């Protein structure tokens, strides 16, 4: 917690604003953990796994399925 003055000559606790840095710290830790998990999970998941991955959206899987089904129906 960081205290910043509301009033130039503040003497009471109510004369200060408090700023919490917990949210910022939590965001940094979350990013570090997410990057580590993403690196490790790419080795485990196959190429046919879509959703919640970079460059492997569910929309991409639906597009591939549509193209494959259209080609199958044509032949």
N, C-alpha and C positions, 0 to 999 in steps of 0.2 A: 504494500500500500504506500502510495506517495501522497503527501499532503501539500496542497497548493493554497495560497492565501486568497480568500474572497475579498478581505479588507486589507488595506496596506499595513495597519498596525493591529493585526488580529492577536488576541490573547486567549480567547476561548476556543474550545473544540469546534463550536458552531461557526467560527469565523474562517474555517478552512474547508476546501473541497477535498475529497479523497478520491484517488484514482487507483483502481485495482489493475494489476498487470497479469493476473491469473489467466484471463481469457487469451491474452497474447501468448503466454507461455504454453498453454494447452494447445493452441494452434500450431506452434512450432513443433512440439512433441508429436502431434497427430501427423504432420507432414513427414517427419522423419520416419515414423513407424509405417505409414502408408507406402513410402518409397521402398523400404526394406521388404515389406510384404509383397509388393508388386514385383520386385526383382525375383524373389523366391518362388512366387506362384507361377510365373511364366514358364519355369522349368517343369512344373508339375502338370499344368493344364495342356491339353492337346490343341491342335489347330482348329478343331471343330467346336471348341468351347467359345460361346459368344456371351455378351452382356457383362456390364460392369468392368470392362477392360479397355485399355487405350487401343483405339483402332479396331476394336472388335465389338461394335455395337450390335444390338438385337436387330436393328433396322437393316444392317448389312446381311445378317443371317436370313432375314425374310426375303431380301432381294435375291440372294443366291438360291433360295428355295423356289422362288417364283420363276427364275430363269431355268432352273433344272426341270421344273414341272412343265413349263411351256415347251422345252426341247423334247421331253418325253412324250407329250401329247401329239407333237408334230410327226414323230416317227412311228 
